[in-house]
Amino acid sequence: MTTNTKGERVKIIDARGLACPGPVINTKKALAEADQVTVIVDNQTASENVQRMIQSKGCAVTVQKKEDGIYLYASRSGAPQIEASAVKAMADGPATGPTVLLIASDTFGRGPQELGHILIRGLLHTLNEVEPRPDSLIFVNSGVKLVVEGSPVIEDLQTLDQAGIKILACGTCLGYFELKDQVRIGTVSNMYDIAEALMGAGKVVAV
C-alpha cells in the first residue's frame, strides 16, 4: 500500500487468473484498508462482479479496458454521506431475529453434481467474507456430509465457528449415512433443537 499526494491510502489488487469469488473478496478487503483501490481483472464477468460490489459499498468506480486486462478504479471519495436522521431511523428500527442458513445438501443448485460440489464450497468459503453473516448454520439430509472427516469445507466451517456462528448437524441424518463418529465440526443436534432454531429465526435461507 502507498500514499498519494493527497495523503490518501492507495492499493493495487491484481486479480487476474483468480477464480470466483476471489476478485470480489480481495477487492472488499482492500476497500476496508485503502481510500483508493485499483483492481485488475482478466474477464468481463469478474469486472461486473467487482464493480457491483464496489458500488454496493457506496464507492465511486470507473472502468478502463487495456491490453493486459480490465482496470477498475474505486474511490471512497464517492461514498454517499448518511444523514443523521437516517442513522437514527435505522437505530430505532424493529429488532429482527437471528438469520439461519439451512443446508440440506452437499451440493448447491440443480444440475451437474460436480458443479454443485464446487458451488457449495464457494458459498461456504465466501460466508467468511460477506456481511452480514448468518447467526447459525443447520445441516440436514446429505448436507451433513459437509461437517465430517474428509469434507473440503472443514477449514471454512472452523473459521465460521471461531467467529461465533453456531453450527448444528442433524443427528438422524448422520446416523442414516453412518457418519456420527466422523463429525469434525459443529454440534450433533436433534429435530427439536433444529425446529426451535428455525421457528425462532428472523430469517431462514435454505440452500
VEXTI-359097 format. One line per field, with one value per atom (N, C-alpha, C): x, z negated, y negated; atom name. Coordinates in steps of 0.2 Angstrom, whole numbers. Layout:
BEGIN
X = X / ...
Z = Z / ...
Y = Y / ...
atom = CA / ...
! end
This chain:
BEGIN
X = 4 / 0 / 4 / 2 / 6 / 1 / 4 / 0 / 1 / -4 / -4 / -2 / -2 / 0 / -6 / -12 / -17 / -17 / -12 / -12 / -17 / -20 / -25 / -21 / -23 / -20 / -22 / -17 / -19 / -16 / -20 / -19 / -20 / -16 / -17 / -18 / -24 / -25 / -25 / -20 / -20 / -24 / -30 / -35 / -35 / -30 / -31 / -29 / -33 / -32 / -35 / -38 / -42 / -49 / -51 / -57 / -62 / -69 / -74 / -74 / -75 / -76 / -70 / -64 / -58 / -57 / -59 / -58 / -62 / -68 / -73 / -70 / -68 / -66 / -60 / -55 / -49 / -50 / -55 / -57 / -60 / -65 / -68 / -63 / -58 / -53 / -49 / -47 / -44 / -47 / -54 / -58 / -59 / -58 / -58 / -52 / -46 / -40 / -38 / -40 / -37 / -43 / -41 / -46 / -46 / -41 / -41 / -39 / -43 / -41 / -41 / -36 / -36 / -36 / -41 / -42 / -41 / -37 / -35 / -38 / -43 / -46 / -45 / -46 / -45 / -51 / -57 / -63 / -69 / -74 / -79 / -84 / -85 / -89 / -86 / -79 / -76 / -76 / -76 / -76 / -83 / -88 / -95 / -96 / -94 / -95 / -91 / -85 / -81 / -85 / -87 / -90 / -96 / -100 / -106 / -105 / -100 / -98 / -95 / -91 / -88 / -94 / -99 / -105 / -109 / -110 / -114 / -111 / -104 / -101 / -101 / -105 / -105 / -99 / -95 / -89 / -90 / -86 / -86 / -82 / -83 / -79 / -79 / -73 / -73 / -69 / -71 / -68 / -64 / -59 / -55 / -52 / -53 / -50 / -44 / -39 / -32 / -30 / -24 / -22 / -21 / -18 / -17 / -22 / -28 / -33 / -38 / -43 / -48 / -47 / -46 / -44 / -50 / -51 / -57 / -54 / -56 / -53 / -58 / -58 / -63 / -60 / -65 / -63 / -68 / -66 / -71 / -73 / -70 / -72 / -79 / -81 / -88 / -93 / -91 / -96 / -101 / -108 / -113 / -113 / -114 / -115 / -122 / -122 / -128 / -131 / -137 / -139 / -140 / -140 / -141 / -147 / -153 / -159 / -160 / -156 / -157 / -153 / -148 / -144 / -149 / -153 / -157 / -163 / -165 / -171 / -169 / -163 / -160 / -159 / -157 / -156 / -163 / -168 / -175 / -179 / -176 / -180 / -181 / -186 / -188 / -182 / -182 / -176 / -178 / -174 / -175 / -172 / -174 / -171 / -165 / -162 / -156 / -157 / -152 / -153 / -150 / -154 / -152 / -151 / -145 / -144 / -145 / -150 / -152 / -149 / -144 / -140 / -143 / -147 / -150 / -146 / -141 / -137 / -130 / -126 / -118 / -117 / -122 / -121 / -125 / -124 / -128 / -131 / -137 / -141 / -143 / -146 / -148 / -144 / -142 / -138 / -132 / -127 / -122 / -119 / -118 / -116 / -109 / -105 / -98 / -98 / -102 / -103 / -106 / -111 / -114 / -109 / -105 / -99 / -95 / -93 / -89 / -93 / -99 / -103 / -104 / -105 / -106 / -100 / -94 / -88 / -87 / -88 / -88 / -92 / -98 / -103 / -100 / -98 / -96 / -90 / -85 / -79 / -81 / -86 / -87 / -91 / -94 / -98 / -93 / -87 / -82 / -80 / -82 / -80 / -86 / -92 / -98 / -101 / -105 / -108 / -115 / -120 / -120 / -119 / -116 / -116 / -121 / -123 / -128 / -126 / -131 / -130 / -129 / -132 / -131 / -132 / -129 / -129 / -132 / -137 / -140 / -139 / -136 / -135 / -140 / -144 / -148 / -147 / -150 / -150 / -143 / -141 / -134 / -130 / -133 / -129 / -124 / -126 / -122 / -115 / -114 / -108 / -103 / -105 / -100 / -97 / -99 / -96 / -92 / -91 / -87 / -80 / -76 / -70 / -69 / -65 / -64 / -68 / -72 / -76 / -71 / -72 / -67 / -68 / -74 / -75 / -74 / -71 / -70 / -66 / -61 / -57 / -62 / -66 / -70 / -75 / -78 / -83 / -80 / -73 / -70 / -69 / -68 / -67 / -73 / -79 / -86 / -87 / -85 / -87 / -83 / -76 / -72 / -75 / -79 / -82 / -88 / -90 / -96 / -102 / -102 / -108 / -109 / -115 / -117 / -118 / -116 / -116 / -119 / -125 / -129 / -129 / -129 / -129 / -134 / -139 / -144 / -142 / -143 / -141 / -144 / -150 / -154 / -150 / -149 / -146 / -139 / -135 / -128 / -129 / -134 / -135 / -137 / -141 / -143 / -137 / -133 / -127 / -121 / -122 / -117 / -111 / -112 / -106 / -105 / -109 / -109 / -102 / -98 / -92 / -86 / -88 / -84 / -85 / -89 / -90 / -84 / -82 / -76 / -78 / -84 / -86 / -93 / -95 / -102 / -104 / -111 / -114 / -119 / -119 / -124 / -130 / -135 / -142 / -147 / -153 / -159 / -165 / -170 / -175 / -179 / -179 / -182 / -178 / -172 / -167 / -167 / -167 / -167 / -174 / -180 / -186 / -186 / -184 / -184 / -180 / -174 / -170 / -173 / -176 / -180 / -185 / -190 / -195 / -194 / -188 / -186 / -182 / -181 / -176 / -180 / -177 / -179 / -180 / -175 / -174 / -171 / -174 / -171 / -170 / -163 / -161 / -160 / -163 / -162 / -158 / -153 / -149 / -150
Z = 0 / 0 / 0 / 4 / 4 / 2 / 2 / 1 / 6 / 9 / 14 / 11 / 16 / 14 / 9 / 9 / 5 / -2 / -3 / -9 / -9 / -4 / -3 / -3 / -6 / -5 / 1 / 5 / 12 / 12 / 15 / 15 / 22 / 25 / 31 / 30 / 33 / 32 / 39 / 40 / 47 / 46 / 48 / 48 / 54 / 59 / 65 / 63 / 66 / 65 / 59 / 55 / 49 / 51 / 48 / 49 / 44 / 46 / 42 / 36 / 30 / 29 / 27 / 29 / 27 / 28 / 35 / 36 / 31 / 30 / 26 / 19 / 16 / 9 / 8 / 13 / 12 / 13 / 17 / 18 / 11 / 8 / 2 / -3 / -4 / -9 / -8 / -2 / 0 / -2 / 0 / -2 / -9 / -13 / -20 / -23 / -19 / -21 / -18 / -11 / -7 / -5 / -3 / -1 / 7 / 10 / 17 / 19 / 23 / 25 / 32 / 35 / 42 / 42 / 46 / 47 / 54 / 55 / 62 / 63 / 67 / 69 / 76 / 78 / 85 / 88 / 86 / 89 / 87 / 92 / 91 / 85 / 84 / 78 / 72 / 71 / 65 / 64 / 70 / 69 / 67 / 69 / 67 / 60 / 58 / 51 / 46 / 48 / 44 / 44 / 49 / 50 / 46 / 46 / 42 / 34 / 32 / 25 / 23 / 27 / 26 / 25 / 29 / 29 / 23 / 21 / 15 / 9 / 9 / 3 / 3 / 8 / 9 / 12 / 15 / 18 / 25 / 28 / 35 / 38 / 45 / 48 / 56 / 59 / 66 / 69 / 75 / 78 / 85 / 85 / 91 / 94 / 100 / 103 / 107 / 105 / 108 / 111 / 114 / 117 / 112 / 106 / 102 / 96 / 97 / 93 / 92 / 88 / 86 / 79 / 79 / 73 / 70 / 64 / 61 / 55 / 55 / 51 / 46 / 40 / 34 / 30 / 28 / 24 / 18 / 12 / 6 / 6 / 10 / 10 / 13 / 17 / 20 / 15 / 9 / 5 / 2 / 3 / 0 / -7 / -10 / -17 / -19 / -25 / -28 / -33 / -32 / -36 / -43 / -48 / -55 / -56 / -53 / -54 / -51 / -46 / -43 / -48 / -51 / -56 / -62 / -64 / -70 / -68 / -62 / -60 / -60 / -57 / -57 / -65 / -69 / -76 / -79 / -77 / -80 / -77 / -72 / -68 / -72 / -69 / -73 / -73 / -79 / -80 / -76 / -73 / -70 / -73 / -72 / -75 / -71 / -73 / -70 / -63 / -59 / -52 / -52 / -50 / -49 / -42 / -41 / -34 / -35 / -31 / -31 / -25 / -26 / -21 / -21 / -16 / -15 / -10 / -8 / -3 / -3 / -1 / 0 / 7 / 11 / 17 / 17 / 21 / 21 / 28 / 29 / 35 / 38 / 44 / 48 / 54 / 55 / 61 / 60 / 64 / 63 / 56 / 53 / 46 / 45 / 50 / 49 / 48 / 52 / 52 / 45 / 43 / 36 / 31 / 31 / 26 / 26 / 32 / 32 / 30 / 31 / 29 / 21 / 18 / 11 / 7 / 10 / 7 / 8 / 14 / 15 / 10 / 9 / 4 / -3 / -5 / -12 / -13 / -8 / -9 / -9 / -5 / -4 / -10 / -14 / -20 / -25 / -25 / -29 / -27 / -21 / -19 / -18 / -18 / -17 / -23 / -23 / -28 / -26 / -30 / -37 / -36 / -40 / -40 / -44 / -43 / -46 / -54 / -58 / -65 / -66 / -62 / -63 / -56 / -56 / -50 / -53 / -49 / -51 / -45 / -46 / -41 / -42 / -37 / -37 / -30 / -30 / -24 / -22 / -16 / -14 / -15 / -18 / -20 / -25 / -29 / -35 / -33 / -26 / -24 / -24 / -24 / -24 / -31 / -36 / -43 / -45 / -41 / -43 / -40 / -43 / -41 / -33 / -30 / -23 / -19 / -22 / -19 / -17 / -11 / -8 / -11 / -16 / -18 / -26 / -29 / -36 / -38 / -35 / -37 / -37 / -32 / -31 / -37 / -39 / -44 / -51 / -52 / -58 / -59 / -53 / -54 / -56 / -53 / -55 / -62 / -64 / -71 / -76 / -74 / -78 / -79 / -74 / -73 / -77 / -80 / -84 / -81 / -75 / -71 / -73 / -75 / -78 / -72 / -73 / -68 / -71 / -68 / -70 / -65 / -66 / -61 / -64 / -59 / -61 / -63 / -69 / -72 / -68 / -66 / -62 / -56 / -52 / -46 / -46 / -51 / -52 / -53 / -57 / -58 / -52 / -48 / -42 / -37 / -37 / -32 / -36 / -42 / -47 / -47 / -49 / -49 / -56 / -61 / -68 / -71 / -70 / -73 / -69 / -63 / -59 / -59 / -63 / -64 / -66 / -63 / -64 / -66 / -65 / -67 / -68 / -73 / -75 / -80 / -82 / -87 / -84 / -86 / -83 / -87 / -83 / -86 / -84 / -87 / -86 / -83 / -80 / -77 / -81 / -88 / -92 / -92 / -93 / -93 / -86 / -81 / -74 / -73 / -74 / -73 / -77 / -84 / -88 / -85 / -82 / -79 / -73 / -69 / -63 / -64 / -69 / -71 / -75 / -78 / -81 / -77 / -71 / -67 / -64 / -63 / -60 / -52 / -50 / -43 / -42 / -38 / -36 / -28 / -27 / -20 / -19 / -14 / -13 / -6 / -7 / -1 / 1
Y = 6 / 0 / -6 / -11 / -18 / -23 / -29 / -35 / -40 / -43 / -48 / -55 / -60 / -67 / -70 / -67 / -70 / -66 / -62 / -58 / -52 / -51 / -45 / -38 / -33 / -27 / -23 / -21 / -18 / -11 / -7 / 0 / 3 / 7 / 11 / 18 / 21 / 28 / 31 / 36 / 39 / 46 / 46 / 52 / 56 / 55 / 59 / 66 / 70 / 78 / 80 / 76 / 79 / 81 / 87 / 89 / 86 / 86 / 83 / 86 / 83 / 76 / 72 / 75 / 72 / 64 / 62 / 55 / 50 / 52 / 49 / 48 / 54 / 54 / 50 / 51 / 47 / 39 / 37 / 30 / 28 / 32 / 30 / 29 / 33 / 32 / 26 / 24 / 18 / 12 / 12 / 6 / 5 / 10 / 9 / 6 / 6 / 3 / -3 / -4 / -10 / -15 / -21 / -26 / -25 / -23 / -22 / -15 / -11 / -5 / -4 / -1 / 1 / 9 / 11 / 19 / 21 / 26 / 28 / 35 / 36 / 42 / 44 / 50 / 53 / 55 / 54 / 56 / 51 / 51 / 46 / 48 / 55 / 57 / 54 / 55 / 53 / 46 / 42 / 35 / 32 / 36 / 34 / 36 / 41 / 43 / 38 / 37 / 32 / 25 / 23 / 16 / 16 / 21 / 21 / 21 / 25 / 25 / 18 / 15 / 8 / 3 / 3 / -1 / 0 / 6 / 8 / 5 / 4 / 1 / -7 / -10 / -17 / -20 / -17 / -20 / -21 / -26 / -28 / -23 / -21 / -17 / -18 / -18 / -19 / -13 / -11 / -5 / -7 / -4 / -5 / 1 / 3 / 9 / 7 / 12 / 11 / 18 / 18 / 24 / 29 / 28 / 33 / 34 / 31 / 33 / 27 / 28 / 23 / 20 / 13 / 10 / 6 / 7 / 4 / 0 / -7 / -12 / -14 / -12 / -13 / -19 / -23 / -28 / -29 / -30 / -31 / -38 / -43 / -49 / -50 / -45 / -45 / -42 / -40 / -37 / -42 / -40 / -45 / -46 / -51 / -53 / -51 / -47 / -46 / -51 / -53 / -59 / -56 / -61 / -59 / -56 / -59 / -56 / -49 / -47 / -40 / -36 / -38 / -34 / -32 / -38 / -37 / -32 / -32 / -28 / -21 / -20 / -13 / -10 / -15 / -13 / -11 / -15 / -14 / -9 / -6 / -1 / 5 / 9 / 15 / 20 / 24 / 29 / 35 / 38 / 44 / 50 / 56 / 62 / 64 / 70 / 72 / 75 / 74 / 77 / 84 / 89 / 96 / 98 / 101 / 104 / 112 / 114 / 121 / 125 / 129 / 133 / 140 / 142 / 148 / 153 / 151 / 155 / 153 / 158 / 157 / 154 / 152 / 148 / 142 / 137 / 131 / 130 / 129 / 128 / 135 / 134 / 140 / 141 / 147 / 148 / 153 / 153 / 157 / 158 / 164 / 164 / 161 / 162 / 160 / 152 / 149 / 142 / 140 / 144 / 142 / 142 / 147 / 148 / 141 / 139 / 133 / 127 / 127 / 121 / 121 / 126 / 126 / 125 / 127 / 125 / 117 / 115 / 107 / 103 / 106 / 102 / 102 / 108 / 108 / 104 / 104 / 100 / 93 / 91 / 84 / 81 / 86 / 83 / 80 / 82 / 79 / 72 / 70 / 63 / 58 / 61 / 56 / 54 / 48 / 45 / 44 / 45 / 49 / 56 / 60 / 67 / 70 / 76 / 79 / 80 / 81 / 82 / 90 / 94 / 101 / 105 / 110 / 115 / 121 / 124 / 130 / 135 / 141 / 146 / 152 / 153 / 159 / 163 / 169 / 173 / 174 / 174 / 175 / 169 / 164 / 158 / 160 / 165 / 167 / 169 / 171 / 174 / 168 / 162 / 156 / 155 / 158 / 157 / 163 / 168 / 174 / 174 / 179 / 180 / 181 / 177 / 178 / 172 / 169 / 163 / 158 / 155 / 150 / 143 / 142 / 136 / 135 / 140 / 141 / 134 / 132 / 126 / 120 / 119 / 114 / 114 / 120 / 120 / 119 / 121 / 120 / 112 / 109 / 101 / 98 / 100 / 98 / 99 / 105 / 107 / 103 / 101 / 97 / 90 / 88 / 81 / 81 / 87 / 87 / 89 / 91 / 94 / 101 / 102 / 109 / 114 / 120 / 125 / 131 / 133 / 139 / 144 / 150 / 156 / 161 / 162 / 167 / 174 / 176 / 182 / 188 / 188 / 193 / 194 / 188 / 188 / 192 / 190 / 193 / 200 / 202 / 209 / 213 / 210 / 213 / 214 / 210 / 210 / 214 / 216 / 219 / 215 / 208 / 204 / 200 / 203 / 199 / 199 / 205 / 205 / 201 / 198 / 194 / 187 / 184 / 177 / 173 / 168 / 164 / 157 / 155 / 148 / 147 / 143 / 142 / 146 / 146 / 150 / 154 / 161 / 166 / 164 / 162 / 160 / 164 / 162 / 166 / 162 / 165 / 161 / 156 / 157 / 152 / 146 / 146 / 140 / 137 / 141 / 138 / 135 / 138 / 134 / 128 / 128 / 122 / 117 / 118 / 113 / 110 / 115 / 112 / 108 / 110 / 106 / 99 / 99 / 93 / 89 / 90 / 86 / 80 / 75 / 69 / 70 / 74 / 76 / 83 / 87 / 93 / 93 / 95 / 95 / 103 / 106 / 113 / 114 / 118 / 120 / 127
atom = N / CA / C / N / CA / C / N / CA / C / N / CA / C / N / CA / C / N / CA / C / N / CA / C / N / CA / C / N / CA / C / N / CA / C / N / CA / C / N / CA / C / N / CA / C / N / CA / C / N / CA / C / N / CA / C / N / CA / C / N / CA / C / N / CA / C / N / CA / C / N / CA / C / N / CA / C / N / CA / C / N / CA / C / N / CA / C / N / CA / C / N / CA / C / N / CA / C / N / CA / C / N / CA / C / N / CA / C / N / CA / C / N / CA / C / N / CA / C / N / CA / C / N / CA / C / N / CA / C / N / CA / C / N / CA / C / N / CA / C / N / CA / C / N / CA / C / N / CA / C / N / CA / C / N / CA / C / N / CA / C / N / CA / C / N / CA / C / N / CA / C / N / CA / C / N / CA / C / N / CA / C / N / CA / C / N / CA / C / N / CA / C / N / CA / C / N / CA / C / N / CA / C / N / CA / C / N / CA / C / N / CA / C / N / CA / C / N / CA / C / N / CA / C / N / CA / C / N / CA / C / N / CA / C / N / CA / C / N / CA / C / N / CA / C / N / CA / C / N / CA / C / N / CA / C / N / CA / C / N / CA / C / N / CA / C / N / CA / C / N / CA / C / N / CA / C / N / CA / C / N / CA / C / N / CA / C / N / CA / C / N / CA / C / N / CA / C / N / CA / C / N / CA / C / N / CA / C / N / CA / C / N / CA / C / N / CA / C / N / CA / C / N / CA / C / N / CA / C / N / CA / C / N / CA / C / N / CA / C / N / CA / C / N / CA / C / N / CA / C / N / CA / C / N / CA / C / N / CA / C / N / CA / C / N / CA / C / N / CA / C / N / CA / C / N / CA / C / N / CA / C / N / CA / C / N / CA / C / N / CA / C / N / CA / C / N / CA / C / N / CA / C / N / CA / C / N / CA / C / N / CA / C / N / CA / C / N / CA / C / N / CA / C / N / CA / C / N / CA / C / N / CA / C / N / CA / C / N / CA / C / N / CA / C / N / CA / C / N / CA / C / N / CA / C / N / CA / C / N / CA / C / N / CA / C / N / CA / C / N / CA / C / N / CA / C / N / CA / C / N / CA / C / N / CA / C / N / CA / C / N / CA / C / N / CA / C / N / CA / C / N / CA / C / N / CA / C / N / CA / C / N / CA / C / N / CA / C / N / CA / C / N / CA / C / N / CA / C / N / CA / C / N / CA / C / N / CA / C / N / CA / C / N / CA / C / N / CA / C / N / CA / C / N / CA / C / N / CA / C / N / CA / C / N / CA / C / N / CA / C / N / CA / C / N / CA / C / N / CA / C / N / CA / C / N / CA / C / N / CA / C / N / CA / C / N / CA / C / N / CA / C / N / CA / C / N / CA / C / N / CA / C / N / CA / C / N / CA / C / N / CA / C / N / CA / C / N / CA / C / N / CA / C / N / CA / C / N / CA / C / N / CA / C / N / CA / C / N / CA / C / N / CA / C / N / CA / C / N / CA / C / N / CA / C / N / CA / C / N / CA / C / N / CA / C / N / CA / C / N / CA / C / N / CA / C / N / CA / C / N / CA / C / N / CA / C / N / CA / C / N / CA / C / N / CA / C / N / CA / C / N / CA / C / N / CA / C / N / CA / C / N / CA / C
! end
